[in-house]
Amino acid sequence: MELTKFEKPYAVEDLLFKVKPELVEKFIQLDHEIWTLQLAKYPGYVSKEVWVSEKNPGQVQTIIYWSDMALWKAIDHNELIETDRKFTEAMGEGTFEMIPLCEQNVYYKVTEYK
């Protein structure tokens, strides 16, 4: 095991979704095919993690790491809207919703031990 301290911390995008429990696997698959592969094309994308809740069936959290906040925020808003449209169309309207998280805090990944 080794502790890594990042010279330039990663900006962390934290998204929480409520998905119909029977569609969680579909959500994860389509999230990868549509969102993750699109985001990975942008400068600054580092990696993405997907977490599911044991106590809250249908709750899915995605954590996306960006090398630079400015690069993350520079992504064309229209491209994000189009990607969201494709994802919603593939999942089906009303099958999931994003749960707002407190946006007052900005988080950075500063260390990792693995």
C-alpha positions in Angstrom: 0.0 0.0 0.0 1.2 3.5 -0.8 0.0 7.0 0.1 -0.1 9.3 -2.9 -0.4 13.0 -2.4 -1.4 14.9 -5.5 0.7 18.0 -6.3 -2.3 19.3 -8.2 -5.5 18.0 -6.5 -8.2 16.6 -8.8 -11.5 18.5 -8.9 -14.4 16.2 -7.9 -17.8 16.1 -9.6 -20.3 14.3 -7.3 -23.7 13.3 -8.8 -26.5 11.4 -7.1 -29.4 9.7 -8.9 -32.6 8.0 -7.9 -33.2 5.2 -10.4 -36.0 2.7 -10.6 -34.4 -0.2 -8.8 -35.1 -2.7 -11.6 -33.2 -0.4 -14.0 -30.0 0.2 -12.0 -27.9 -2.2 -14.2 -29.3 -0.6 -17.4 -28.5 2.9 -15.9 -24.9 1.9 -15.1 -24.4 0.4 -18.6 -25.9 3.3 -20.5 -24.1 5.8 -18.2 -20.8 4.2 -19.3 -21.7 4.0 -23.0 -23.2 7.5 -23.3 -21.8 9.7 -20.5 -18.5 8.2 -19.5 -17.2 7.6 -23.0 -18.2 11.2 -24.0 -16.7 12.8 -20.9 -13.4 10.8 -21.4 -12.9 12.7 -24.7 -12.6 16.1 -22.9 -9.3 17.5 -21.7 -9.0 17.2 -18.0 -11.0 14.0 -17.6 -9.2 11.6 -15.2 -11.5 8.9 -14.2 -15.0 8.0 -13.0 -16.4 5.8 -10.2 -20.0 4.5 -9.9 -21.4 3.6 -6.5 -24.7 2.0 -5.5 -26.4 2.1 -2.2 -27.1 -1.0 -0.2 -29.7 0.6 2.0 -31.4 2.7 -0.6 -32.2 0.5 -3.7 -32.0 2.6 -6.8 -29.6 5.2 -5.4 -26.6 5.6 -7.7 -23.7 8.0 -7.1 -21.1 8.9 -9.7 -17.8 10.5 -8.8 -15.9 12.0 -11.7 -12.3 13.3 -11.3 -11.0 16.2 -13.3 -7.4 17.3 -13.5 -8.5 20.9 -13.5 -11.6 22.7 -12.5 -11.3 25.2 -15.4 -11.1 22.4 -18.0 -14.1 20.7 -16.5 -16.2 23.9 -16.5 -15.0 24.7 -20.1 -17.0 21.9 -21.6 -19.5 23.2 -24.1 -22.9 23.4 -22.3 -24.7 22.5 -25.6 -22.7 19.2 -25.8 -23.7 18.3 -22.3 -27.4 19.0 -23.1 -27.2 16.8 -26.1 -25.5 14.0 -24.2 -28.2 14.2 -21.5 -30.9 14.1 -24.2 -29.3 10.9 -25.6 -29.0 9.3 -22.2 -32.6 10.2 -21.2 -33.9 8.8 -24.5 -32.0 5.6 -24.0 -33.1 5.1 -20.4 -36.7 6.2 -20.9 -38.4 9.3 -19.6 -39.2 9.2 -15.9 -37.0 6.2 -15.1 -34.4 8.2 -13.1 -33.8 11.7 -11.6 -30.8 13.6 -10.4 -30.9 14.4 -6.7 -29.5 17.9 -6.1 -26.5 17.9 -3.8 -25.2 21.0 -2.0 -23.3 22.9 -4.6 -21.8 25.4 -2.2 -18.8 23.2 -1.5 -16.2 22.4 -4.1 -14.2 19.2 -3.4 -10.7 18.2 -4.5 -9.0 14.8 -4.2 -5.7 15.5 -2.4 -4.5 12.1 -1.4 -5.1 8.4 -2.2 -3.9 5.3 -0.3 -3.9 2.1 -2.2 
